[in-house]
């Protein structure tokens, strides 16, 4: 459950900042060592401080009683975040899905496309692989 909140909390923090900052100005918001030059842009990374602090609160709640957490406590903050994000991106709340990671999102999208498009002989699904 922690990994799904990682992405969720970063999104919530990012869109609630008054003045978006980029580049070196953002360094103070992360826990990375000062002398680290991070060149990895997508495979994995670090959380910003506000997301880390918020995640720690949720982990503490989860660890204090995992049974109650996994039986429904986690759903309330997840649904609140979904509501806020849907308003921010101007989407219907029921059309917004929060998933664990990018791979899970792409898998869900491709499966829904395959089920709904009724692809036939000669049809093709095109994609770009610019990761490497």
C-alpha positions in Angstrom: 0.0 0.0 0.0 2.9 2.4 0.7 3.9 2.5 -3.0 0.5 3.5 -4.2 0.5 6.4 -1.8 4.0 7.5 -2.9 2.8 8.6 -6.3 -0.5 9.9 -5.0 1.1 12.1 -2.4 3.5 13.6 -4.8 0.7 14.5 -7.1 -1.3 16.1 -4.3 1.7 18.1 -3.1 2.6 19.2 -6.6 -0.7 20.7 -7.5 -1.2 22.4 -4.1 2.0 24.4 -4.3 1.2 28.2 -4.7 4.1 28.9 -7.2 5.4 25.9 -9.1 9.1 25.7 -9.0 11.5 23.7 -11.2 15.1 22.8 -11.4 17.6 23.7 -8.6 14.9 25.6 -6.7 13.2 22.3 -6.0 16.3 20.6 -4.5 15.5 21.8 -1.0 12.2 19.9 -1.1 14.0 16.5 -1.5 16.0 14.4 0.9 18.8 13.6 -1.6 22.4 14.2 -0.6 23.6 17.7 -1.6 26.5 16.3 -3.7 24.2 13.8 -5.6 23.6 14.5 -9.3 20.5 12.4 -10.1 20.4 11.6 -13.8 17.6 9.0 -13.6 14.4 10.6 -14.7 11.8 7.9 -14.6 12.7 4.4 -13.4 12.9 5.3 -9.8 13.6 8.3 -7.6 13.0 10.0 -4.4 9.9 11.6 -2.8 9.7 15.3 -2.0 9.7 16.1 1.7 6.0 17.0 2.1 5.1 13.7 0.4 7.6 11.8 2.6 6.2 13.3 5.8 2.6 12.7 4.8 3.4 9.1 3.8 5.1 8.5 7.1 1.9 9.5 8.9 -0.1 7.0 6.8 2.5 4.2 7.4 2.4 4.9 11.1 -1.4 4.5 11.0 -1.2 1.4 8.9 1.5 -0.2 11.1 -0.4 0.6 14.3 -3.3 -1.7 13.1 -2.9 -3.3 9.7 -6.1 -5.3 10.0 -8.3 -2.2 10.2 -6.1 -0.3 7.7 -6.5 -2.9 5.0 -10.2 -3.4 5.7 -11.1 0.1 4.8 -9.2 2.9 6.7 -7.0 3.6 3.6 -10.0 4.2 1.4 -11.0 7.5 3.0 -7.8 9.4 2.3 -7.5 7.7 -1.1 -11.0 8.9 -2.0 -10.4 12.4 -0.7 -7.3 12.6 -2.9 -9.2 11.3 -5.9 -11.8 13.9 -5.4 -9.3 16.7 -5.2 -7.3 15.5 -8.2 -10.4 15.0 -10.3 -11.3 18.7 -9.7 -7.8 19.8 -10.5 -7.6 17.9 -13.8 -11.3 18.7 -14.6 -12.4 15.1 -14.8 -15.3 13.2 -13.5 -14.4 11.5 -10.2 -15.7 8.2 -11.5 -13.4 8.5 -14.6 -10.2 8.9 -12.4 -8.4 5.8 -11.3 -5.5 5.7 -8.9 -3.2 2.8 -9.5 0.0 1.6 -7.9 2.5 2.6 -10.7 2.9 3.4 -14.3 3.1 -0.2 -15.4 -0.3 -1.0 -13.8 -1.8 2.1 -15.5 -0.5 1.1 -18.9 -1.7 -2.5 -18.4 -5.2 -1.3 -17.4 -5.4 1.1 -20.4 -4.2 -1.5 -22.9 -6.6 -4.1 -21.6 -9.5 -1.7 -21.7 -8.6 -0.7 -25.3 -8.3 -4.3 -26.4 -11.7 -5.2 -24.9 -13.5 -2.1 -26.3 -12.0 -1.5 -29.7 -13.0 -4.8 -31.3 -9.7 -4.9 -33.3 -9.9 -7.0 -36.4 -7.6 -8.3 -39.1 -5.4 -5.5 -40.4 -5.9 -3.3 -37.4 -2.8 -2.2 -35.4 -2.0 -0.6 -32.1 0.9 1.8 -32.4 3.2 2.8 -29.5 6.4 4.6 -29.0 9.3 3.3 -26.9 11.5 6.2 -26.2 12.7 5.0 -22.8 16.1 3.9 -24.2 
